[in-house]
Amino acid sequence: MDKAIESLLFSDTPAVVERKLVNLLQQAPPWRKLEMVGQMNVTVHGLAISGLRSRHPQDSPEELRQRLADLLLGPELARRVYAPHPQSGETEHD
């Protein structure tokens, strides 16, 4: 393993353990790598919603989803993608 790359990965992990992890990841089949990415996405989504909920405890689940969309997509695109239905009577999210 390249020393420059090795030093960038995990500063709190012994090099021998880090090499073992990298080898295991390199040997994992594509389906397993995709599964791990999916699991990480679920975790990140949960952490983001939890953080938003702690900062905005008064928000409804729908408002929290809108705030998450704002974070992930940017406010302008989130409003275009998740705009309220014109007949629903909802107003734009702040």
Chimera marker file (.cmm) of the C-alpha trace (Angstrom):
<marker_set name="trace">
<marker id="1" x="0.000" y="0.000" z="0.000" r="1" g="1" b="0" radius="0.5"/>
<marker id="2" x="1.217" y="3.504" z="-0.830" r="1" g="1" b="0" radius="0.5"/>
<marker id="3" x="2.463" y="5.246" z="2.354" r="1" g="1" b="0" radius="0.5"/>
<marker id="4" x="0.813" y="8.555" z="1.352" r="1" g="1" b="0" radius="0.5"/>
<marker id="5" x="-2.570" y="6.866" z="1.001" r="1" g="1" b="0" radius="0.5"/>
<marker id="6" x="-2.057" y="4.810" z="4.148" r="1" g="1" b="0" radius="0.5"/>
<marker id="7" x="-1.455" y="7.906" z="6.248" r="1" g="1" b="0" radius="0.5"/>
<marker id="8" x="-4.689" y="9.505" z="5.012" r="1" g="1" b="0" radius="0.5"/>
<marker id="9" x="-7.074" y="6.766" z="6.060" r="1" g="1" b="0" radius="0.5"/>
<marker id="10" x="-7.319" y="6.268" z="9.817" r="1" g="1" b="0" radius="0.5"/>
<marker id="11" x="-5.048" y="8.206" z="12.164" r="1" g="1" b="0" radius="0.5"/>
<marker id="12" x="-6.291" y="6.232" z="15.189" r="1" g="1" b="0" radius="0.5"/>
<marker id="13" x="-5.848" y="2.742" z="13.691" r="1" g="1" b="0" radius="0.5"/>
<marker id="14" x="-2.652" y="0.683" z="13.604" r="1" g="1" b="0" radius="0.5"/>
<marker id="15" x="-1.303" y="0.284" z="10.061" r="1" g="1" b="0" radius="0.5"/>
<marker id="16" x="-1.560" y="-3.524" z="10.161" r="1" g="1" b="0" radius="0.5"/>
<marker id="17" x="-5.268" y="-3.333" z="11.026" r="1" g="1" b="0" radius="0.5"/>
<marker id="18" x="-5.845" y="-0.678" z="8.389" r="1" g="1" b="0" radius="0.5"/>
<marker id="19" x="-4.173" y="-2.828" z="5.722" r="1" g="1" b="0" radius="0.5"/>
<marker id="20" x="-6.360" y="-5.776" z="6.721" r="1" g="1" b="0" radius="0.5"/>
<marker id="21" x="-9.506" y="-3.647" z="6.398" r="1" g="1" b="0" radius="0.5"/>
<marker id="22" x="-8.453" y="-2.302" z="2.997" r="1" g="1" b="0" radius="0.5"/>
<marker id="23" x="-7.697" y="-5.842" z="1.786" r="1" g="1" b="0" radius="0.5"/>
<marker id="24" x="-11.105" y="-7.074" z="2.961" r="1" g="1" b="0" radius="0.5"/>
<marker id="25" x="-12.845" y="-4.183" z="1.211" r="1" g="1" b="0" radius="0.5"/>
<marker id="26" x="-10.907" y="-4.811" z="-1.996" r="1" g="1" b="0" radius="0.5"/>
<marker id="27" x="-11.875" y="-8.489" z="-1.933" r="1" g="1" b="0" radius="0.5"/>
<marker id="28" x="-15.563" y="-7.857" z="-1.231" r="1" g="1" b="0" radius="0.5"/>
<marker id="29" x="-17.858" y="-8.628" z="-4.174" r="1" g="1" b="0" radius="0.5"/>
<marker id="30" x="-19.628" y="-5.675" z="-5.812" r="1" g="1" b="0" radius="0.5"/>
<marker id="31" x="-23.010" y="-6.623" z="-4.333" r="1" g="1" b="0" radius="0.5"/>
<marker id="32" x="-21.554" y="-6.461" z="-0.820" r="1" g="1" b="0" radius="0.5"/>
<marker id="33" x="-19.963" y="-3.059" z="-1.465" r="1" g="1" b="0" radius="0.5"/>
<marker id="34" x="-23.305" y="-1.731" z="-2.711" r="1" g="1" b="0" radius="0.5"/>
<marker id="35" x="-25.031" y="-3.199" z="0.329" r="1" g="1" b="0" radius="0.5"/>
<marker id="36" x="-22.545" y="-1.414" z="2.623" r="1" g="1" b="0" radius="0.5"/>
<marker id="37" x="-23.102" y="1.890" z="0.795" r="1" g="1" b="0" radius="0.5"/>
<marker id="38" x="-26.854" y="1.445" z="1.208" r="1" g="1" b="0" radius="0.5"/>
<marker id="39" x="-26.441" y="0.806" z="4.928" r="1" g="1" b="0" radius="0.5"/>
<marker id="40" x="-24.248" y="3.902" z="5.261" r="1" g="1" b="0" radius="0.5"/>
<marker id="41" x="-26.859" y="5.996" z="3.444" r="1" g="1" b="0" radius="0.5"/>
<marker id="42" x="-29.566" y="4.815" z="5.847" r="1" g="1" b="0" radius="0.5"/>
<marker id="43" x="-27.321" y="5.664" z="8.803" r="1" g="1" b="0" radius="0.5"/>
<marker id="44" x="-26.461" y="9.131" z="7.466" r="1" g="1" b="0" radius="0.5"/>
<marker id="45" x="-30.152" y="9.821" z="6.751" r="1" g="1" b="0" radius="0.5"/>
<marker id="46" x="-31.056" y="8.815" z="10.309" r="1" g="1" b="0" radius="0.5"/>
<marker id="47" x="-28.304" y="10.983" z="11.798" r="1" g="1" b="0" radius="0.5"/>
<marker id="48" x="-29.349" y="13.964" z="9.683" r="1" g="1" b="0" radius="0.5"/>
<marker id="49" x="-33.025" y="13.637" z="10.668" r="1" g="1" b="0" radius="0.5"/>
<marker id="50" x="-32.025" y="13.239" z="14.319" r="1" g="1" b="0" radius="0.5"/>
<marker id="51" x="-29.927" y="16.402" z="14.162" r="1" g="1" b="0" radius="0.5"/>
<marker id="52" x="-32.728" y="18.321" z="12.473" r="1" g="1" b="0" radius="0.5"/>
<marker id="53" x="-35.247" y="17.045" z="15.034" r="1" g="1" b="0" radius="0.5"/>
<marker id="54" x="-33.028" y="18.213" z="17.911" r="1" g="1" b="0" radius="0.5"/>
<marker id="55" x="-32.649" y="21.675" z="16.339" r="1" g="1" b="0" radius="0.5"/>
<marker id="56" x="-36.326" y="21.956" z="15.335" r="1" g="1" b="0" radius="0.5"/>
<marker id="57" x="-38.334" y="19.910" z="17.882" r="1" g="1" b="0" radius="0.5"/>
<marker id="58" x="-41.576" y="21.702" z="16.969" r="1" g="1" b="0" radius="0.5"/>
<marker id="59" x="-41.432" y="20.574" z="13.310" r="1" g="1" b="0" radius="0.5"/>
<marker id="60" x="-43.769" y="17.924" z="11.954" r="1" g="1" b="0" radius="0.5"/>
<marker id="61" x="-42.313" y="14.863" z="10.190" r="1" g="1" b="0" radius="0.5"/>
<marker id="62" x="-43.158" y="16.504" z="6.845" r="1" g="1" b="0" radius="0.5"/>
<marker id="63" x="-41.310" y="19.690" z="7.819" r="1" g="1" b="0" radius="0.5"/>
<marker id="64" x="-38.301" y="17.628" z="8.883" r="1" g="1" b="0" radius="0.5"/>
<marker id="65" x="-38.342" y="15.818" z="5.515" r="1" g="1" b="0" radius="0.5"/>
<marker id="66" x="-38.423" y="19.207" z="3.783" r="1" g="1" b="0" radius="0.5"/>
<marker id="67" x="-35.464" y="20.418" z="5.849" r="1" g="1" b="0" radius="0.5"/>
<marker id="68" x="-33.577" y="17.235" z="4.952" r="1" g="1" b="0" radius="0.5"/>
<marker id="69" x="-34.331" y="17.801" z="1.269" r="1" g="1" b="0" radius="0.5"/>
<marker id="70" x="-33.050" y="21.368" z="1.651" r="1" g="1" b="0" radius="0.5"/>
<marker id="71" x="-29.802" y="20.002" z="3.088" r="1" g="1" b="0" radius="0.5"/>
<marker id="72" x="-29.345" y="17.297" z="0.480" r="1" g="1" b="0" radius="0.5"/>
<marker id="73" x="-30.532" y="19.103" z="-2.639" r="1" g="1" b="0" radius="0.5"/>
<marker id="74" x="-30.231" y="22.761" z="-1.748" r="1" g="1" b="0" radius="0.5"/>
<marker id="75" x="-33.304" y="24.879" z="-1.031" r="1" g="1" b="0" radius="0.5"/>
<marker id="76" x="-34.055" y="25.849" z="-4.640" r="1" g="1" b="0" radius="0.5"/>
<marker id="77" x="-33.977" y="22.320" z="-6.071" r="1" g="1" b="0" radius="0.5"/>
<marker id="78" x="-35.769" y="20.900" z="-3.021" r="1" g="1" b="0" radius="0.5"/>
<marker id="79" x="-38.635" y="23.339" z="-3.537" r="1" g="1" b="0" radius="0.5"/>
<marker id="80" x="-38.844" y="22.474" z="-7.235" r="1" g="1" b="0" radius="0.5"/>
<marker id="81" x="-38.789" y="18.729" z="-6.569" r="1" g="1" b="0" radius="0.5"/>
<marker id="82" x="-40.982" y="18.677" z="-3.449" r="1" g="1" b="0" radius="0.5"/>
<marker id="83" x="-43.223" y="21.694" z="-4.080" r="1" g="1" b="0" radius="0.5"/>
<marker id="84" x="-46.624" y="21.419" z="-2.395" r="1" g="1" b="0" radius="0.5"/>
<marker id="85" x="-49.501" y="20.448" z="-4.636" r="1" g="1" b="0" radius="0.5"/>
<marker id="86" x="-51.254" y="23.681" z="-5.746" r="1" g="1" b="0" radius="0.5"/>
<marker id="87" x="-54.646" y="22.477" z="-4.464" r="1" g="1" b="0" radius="0.5"/>
<marker id="88" x="-53.348" y="21.277" z="-1.088" r="1" g="1" b="0" radius="0.5"/>
<marker id="89" x="-53.458" y="24.724" z="0.522" r="1" g="1" b="0" radius="0.5"/>
<marker id="90" x="-49.925" y="24.311" z="1.852" r="1" g="1" b="0" radius="0.5"/>
<marker id="91" x="-47.504" y="27.214" z="1.815" r="1" g="1" b="0" radius="0.5"/>
<marker id="92" x="-43.834" y="27.116" z="0.870" r="1" g="1" b="0" radius="0.5"/>
<marker id="93" x="-41.454" y="25.944" z="3.576" r="1" g="1" b="0" radius="0.5"/>
<marker id="94" x="-39.263" y="28.683" z="5.168" r="1" g="1" b="0" radius="0.5"/>
<link id1="1" id2="2" r="1" g="1" b="0" radius="0.2"/>
<link id1="2" id2="3" r="1" g="1" b="0" radius="0.2"/>
<link id1="3" id2="4" r="1" g="1" b="0" radius="0.2"/>
<link id1="4" id2="5" r="1" g="1" b="0" radius="0.2"/>
<link id1="5" id2="6" r="1" g="1" b="0" radius="0.2"/>
<link id1="6" id2="7" r="1" g="1" b="0" radius="0.2"/>
<link id1="7" id2="8" r="1" g="1" b="0" radius="0.2"/>
<link id1="8" id2="9" r="1" g="1" b="0" radius="0.2"/>
<link id1="9" id2="10" r="1" g="1" b="0" radius="0.2"/>
<link id1="10" id2="11" r="1" g="1" b="0" radius="0.2"/>
<link id1="11" id2="12" r="1" g="1" b="0" radius="0.2"/>
<link id1="12" id2="13" r="1" g="1" b="0" radius="0.2"/>
<link id1="13" id2="14" r="1" g="1" b="0" radius="0.2"/>
<link id1="14" id2="15" r="1" g="1" b="0" radius="0.2"/>
<link id1="15" id2="16" r="1" g="1" b="0" radius="0.2"/>
<link id1="16" id2="17" r="1" g="1" b="0" radius="0.2"/>
<link id1="17" id2="18" r="1" g="1" b="0" radius="0.2"/>
<link id1="18" id2="19" r="1" g="1" b="0" radius="0.2"/>
<link id1="19" id2="20" r="1" g="1" b="0" radius="0.2"/>
<link id1="20" id2="21" r="1" g="1" b="0" radius="0.2"/>
<link id1="21" id2="22" r="1" g="1" b="0" radius="0.2"/>
<link id1="22" id2="23" r="1" g="1" b="0" radius="0.2"/>
<link id1="23" id2="24" r="1" g="1" b="0" radius="0.2"/>
<link id1="24" id2="25" r="1" g="1" b="0" radius="0.2"/>
<link id1="25" id2="26" r="1" g="1" b="0" radius="0.2"/>
<link id1="26" id2="27" r="1" g="1" b="0" radius="0.2"/>
<link id1="27" id2="28" r="1" g="1" b="0" radius="0.2"/>
<link id1="28" id2="29" r="1" g="1" b="0" radius="0.2"/>
<link id1="29" id2="30" r="1" g="1" b="0" radius="0.2"/>
<link id1="30" id2="31" r="1" g="1" b="0" radius="0.2"/>
<link id1="31" id2="32" r="1" g="1" b="0" radius="0.2"/>
<link id1="32" id2="33" r="1" g="1" b="0" radius="0.2"/>
<link id1="33" id2="34" r="1" g="1" b="0" radius="0.2"/>
<link id1="34" id2="35" r="1" g="1" b="0" radius="0.2"/>
<link id1="35" id2="36" r="1" g="1" b="0" radius="0.2"/>
<link id1="36" id2="37" r="1" g="1" b="0" radius="0.2"/>
<link id1="37" id2="38" r="1" g="1" b="0" radius="0.2"/>
<link id1="38" id2="39" r="1" g="1" b="0" radius="0.2"/>
<link id1="39" id2="40" r="1" g="1" b="0" radius="0.2"/>
<link id1="40" id2="41" r="1" g="1" b="0" radius="0.2"/>
<link id1="41" id2="42" r="1" g="1" b="0" radius="0.2"/>
<link id1="42" id2="43" r="1" g="1" b="0" radius="0.2"/>
<link id1="43" id2="44" r="1" g="1" b="0" radius="0.2"/>
<link id1="44" id2="45" r="1" g="1" b="0" radius="0.2"/>
<link id1="45" id2="46" r="1" g="1" b="0" radius="0.2"/>
<link id1="46" id2="47" r="1" g="1" b="0" radius="0.2"/>
<link id1="47" id2="48" r="1" g="1" b="0" radius="0.2"/>
<link id1="48" id2="49" r="1" g="1" b="0" radius="0.2"/>
<link id1="49" id2="50" r="1" g="1" b="0" radius="0.2"/>
<link id1="50" id2="51" r="1" g="1" b="0" radius="0.2"/>
<link id1="51" id2="52" r="1" g="1" b="0" radius="0.2"/>
<link id1="52" id2="53" r="1" g="1" b="0" radius="0.2"/>
<link id1="53" id2="54" r="1" g="1" b="0" radius="0.2"/>
<link id1="54" id2="55" r="1" g="1" b="0" radius="0.2"/>
<link id1="55" id2="56" r="1" g="1" b="0" radius="0.2"/>
<link id1="56" id2="57" r="1" g="1" b="0" radius="0.2"/>
<link id1="57" id2="58" r="1" g="1" b="0" radius="0.2"/>
<link id1="58" id2="59" r="1" g="1" b="0" radius="0.2"/>
<link id1="59" id2="60" r="1" g="1" b="0" radius="0.2"/>
<link id1="60" id2="61" r="1" g="1" b="0" radius="0.2"/>
<link id1="61" id2="62" r="1" g="1" b="0" radius="0.2"/>
<link id1="62" id2="63" r="1" g="1" b="0" radius="0.2"/>
<link id1="63" id2="64" r="1" g="1" b="0" radius="0.2"/>
<link id1="64" id2="65" r="1" g="1" b="0" radius="0.2"/>
<link id1="65" id2="66" r="1" g="1" b="0" radius="0.2"/>
<link id1="66" id2="67" r="1" g="1" b="0" radius="0.2"/>
<link id1="67" id2="68" r="1" g="1" b="0" radius="0.2"/>
<link id1="68" id2="69" r="1" g="1" b="0" radius="0.2"/>
<link id1="69" id2="70" r="1" g="1" b="0" radius="0.2"/>
<link id1="70" id2="71" r="1" g="1" b="0" radius="0.2"/>
<link id1="71" id2="72" r="1" g="1" b="0" radius="0.2"/>
<link id1="72" id2="73" r="1" g="1" b="0" radius="0.2"/>
<link id1="73" id2="74" r="1" g="1" b="0" radius="0.2"/>
<link id1="74" id2="75" r="1" g="1" b="0" radius="0.2"/>
<link id1="75" id2="76" r="1" g="1" b="0" radius="0.2"/>
<link id1="76" id2="77" r="1" g="1" b="0" radius="0.2"/>
<link id1="77" id2="78" r="1" g="1" b="0" radius="0.2"/>
<link id1="78" id2="79" r="1" g="1" b="0" radius="0.2"/>
<link id1="79" id2="80" r="1" g="1" b="0" radius="0.2"/>
<link id1="80" id2="81" r="1" g="1" b="0" radius="0.2"/>
<link id1="81" id2="82" r="1" g="1" b="0" radius="0.2"/>
<link id1="82" id2="83" r="1" g="1" b="0" radius="0.2"/>
<link id1="83" id2="84" r="1" g="1" b="0" radius="0.2"/>
<link id1="84" id2="85" r="1" g="1" b="0" radius="0.2"/>
<link id1="85" id2="86" r="1" g="1" b="0" radius="0.2"/>
<link id1="86" id2="87" r="1" g="1" b="0" radius="0.2"/>
<link id1="87" id2="88" r="1" g="1" b="0" radius="0.2"/>
<link id1="88" id2="89" r="1" g="1" b="0" radius="0.2"/>
<link id1="89" id2="90" r="1" g="1" b="0" radius="0.2"/>
<link id1="90" id2="91" r="1" g="1" b="0" radius="0.2"/>
<link id1="91" id2="92" r="1" g="1" b="0" radius="0.2"/>
<link id1="92" id2="93" r="1" g="1" b="0" radius="0.2"/>
<link id1="93" id2="94" r="1" g="1" b="0" radius="0.2"/>
</marker_set>
